[in-house]
Amino acid sequence: MVFRLLVEAYPNDVLVSQFEDIGVRVLRDSFRRKNAEGKNEYDPLWYLIGSGSRKDSKRMVDPKVARNDPRIISQSPT
């Protein structure tokens, strides 16, 4: 649901209130998980989401930027 909202809006912003409308209380927590040591780590997909141009908004990062981000391309979800 989160990515659908972001992709459909791209390259525009999605307000945080729109995430709340689809039942996502804290966007960041949707992409966190515990690793083997019990520490929080982000799913690589989190790095595809950037700050929007307005306060309290998010958007998909530019594909050219994402392609060159080692946090995204060097990890795979477990």
Order of alpha helices (4+ residues) and beta strands (2+ residues): alpha-beta-alpha-beta-beta-beta-beta-alpha-alpha
